[in-house]
Amino acid sequence: MTLAFANVLQKKVRSAICILAVGIGFALLLVVVGLTRGSIQEVAQRIQNVGGDLIVQPAGATQFLALKSGVLPEQYAERLRAIPGVAAVSPVVAWTTTFRNGFYVVYGIDPERFSSIGGGLRIVDGRAMRGPGEVVVDSRLAAAARLSVGERIEILGSRFEIVGVSKEGIGARIFLPMAELQTMLHQEKRVSLFFVRCTSPAAVKATAAAIEGELAGVRCQILEGLADEMARSMSGLREFIGAITGTTLVVSLLVVSLAMYMTILEKTREIGILRSLGASRRLIMGSVVLESMLLTGCGVVAGYALTAAAVTALRAWYPLLTVEITRFWILVGGGVGIASGLLGALYPAWFAARQDPVRALSYE
Amino acid sequence: MTSQGASDVPRGSDIRVRGLVKEYRSGRIIVPALRGIDLDVAPGTFAAVMGPSGCGKSTLLYVVGGMLRATAGSVRVHDLEVTHAPERELTAFRRGRVGFVFQRLNLMAALTVEDNLKLACRIAGRRDRCNERIRALLERVGLEGKRRMRPLDLSQGEQQRVAIARALVKEPSLVLADEPTGNLDSTNARSVMALFRQIATGGGPTILMITHDAECAAVADTIIQMRDGAAVGRSGVHPRSASAAPGVEERRA
């Protein structure tokens, strides 16, 4: 332990490069996965925070609600309201827009019906929109874009006055009157989806089945577990995360392996000394692996620090991005780091243990 | 033929070499290094091996220390048949019974003087009274004030004294020294040889020392002359003390 620790401290530049390389790989893994999962989780959470139990949308539609316009007749709201188990219905037109170089989801809603589903917009400043030309933005967008009540902004080519700021995390970041958005999109009397609140949690599944039986060509999405459903539905997401994880493992492994191999070459004479002192091959292998594990262990710790710094920087520079670093992925990242240290040291350790002691002692 | 693990070997050294042959191969070329050496070193003897460069002195030392395999012949150290012992027994033999001192100092640069000695203790499995032995040895070699320094911060003479202390810290019964004064100036060389003499006096380990310096060899109890891979002569045994002045009365064996 002393020798491995002393070697790490003695070769400061080598150790620092190795630790940094492992740390960067580790941080890259956590941040990329955190961003991917965070974005999905945040979208799902916002949808769930509307407060409904179900979303009714055309069969086969994506769970990413903004990726569609008005496709369902608005009068389905009355038919839905009449189905047993349905307590409240809110039609929503979902669309996307670019605003100040950002990509945002816009909900066209009727504030009163939207409130019947859950807590509504939860206005923190100003009021909800009452008529045409009015818009409500959520507090996160207001903070990021420095928007305030009374300001006039352009959305989808039209000018709107900000009449209120809603609490972040509910549905979309921009809310327009539903009728106005329908007109702007040339989708009069058409909506993207319906939020449905059921009479009780126990009635959710039965109500969903009843809706699908009553209205042909629609699908009910139960909002509980929406994030997992969305992640599953994104084709290639798992492969993408797997590729990032694998790349991190391989790069860390190669860096550690190269660093340890160079160390072994540098320390050939010291291996000869250890052999002359009676160190067994197993002890020499253990010493090399231990040194490698120390390096990768420090790399993992450095990776945590880099991840924390990267997340802080991302939140400061891109306040609308959500990075979700879960305990599971912290453990996976640590495991990948430690595994790279172990696997990367195996060949150098084997190489060191097989050194001829007399030749090693005369190594220049 | 029987071989015993180092842990089974009784204390007290005895080196017995018979018909020892060592050849190095380089492709089809065979280079003989040792050509059938016979040699006996009694327990507790300080023996110097002298001879010109390339005569096989170091090869002899490494074969006796279990670091090199002989091509033919027999080397028995204590009760261990070194030439035929399996690798694991040779490792245990080096670990428990042999202390090496090299010409090129060969200390662990990353470790302090004290940690170099502790490492030898740990590898030898001699953790009992390790700190006491280290303190006593560093005092003996005059480096008690430098135990926290790293080897590269010491002079070459001091480094060699650390190497000697490291060889002795596990209390070996055999010390093998390969040109221990080869890199030292005459003052440091005399100091190191005085230290060897002191070690050899009064029931110390058997010492087999390679040197091409007659003045250093003269400090030993007995001098074995080598030429062209063979032992060609032996000087007489001299009872000495640590304070004995250099200058050798040599008698052909």
Contacts between the chains, C-beta under 8 A, distances in Angstrom:
chain1	res1	chain2	res2	distance
A	2	B	111	6.8
A	2	B	115	5.6
A	2	B	118	7.1
A	2	B	119	6.9
A	3	B	108	6.6
A	3	B	110	7.1
A	3	B	111	6.6
A	3	B	119	6.2
A	6	B	108	7.5
A	6	B	110	3.8
A	6	B	111	5.2
A	6	B	115	7.0
A	7	B	110	5.2
A	9	B	110	7.1
A	10	B	109	6.9
A	10	B	110	3.8
A	269	B	104	7.8
A	269	B	106	6.5
A	270	B	108	5.9
A	270	B	109	7.8
A	272	B	106	7.5
A	273	B	106	4.9
A	273	B	107	7.7
A	273	B	108	6.8
A	274	B	123	7.3
A	275	B	67	7.2
A	275	B	91	7.8
A	275	B	94	7.6
A	276	B	65	7.4
A	276	B	67	6.4
A	276	B	94	6.4
A	276	B	100	4.4
A	276	B	102	7.8
A	276	B	106	7.8
A	277	B	94	7.0
A	277	B	95	7.0
A	277	B	100	7.5
A	277	B	119	7.3
A	277	B	120	5.4
A	277	B	123	4.9
A	277	B	124	7.5
A	277	B	166	7.9
A	278	B	91	5.7
A	278	B	92	7.0
A	278	B	93	7.7
A	278	B	94	4.0
A	278	B	95	2.5
A	278	B	96	6.9
A	278	B	98	7.5
A	278	B	123	5.5
A	278	B	124	6.3
A	279	B	91	7.6
A	279	B	95	7.5
A	279	B	123	5.1
A	280	B	88	7.5
A	280	B	91	5.1
A	280	B	95	8.0
A	281	B	91	7.9
A	283	B	123	7.1
A	357	B	67	5.0
A	358	B	62	5.3
A	358	B	67	5.2
A	358	B	68	5.5
A	361	B	102	6.6
A	361	B	104	7.7
A	361	B	106	6.7
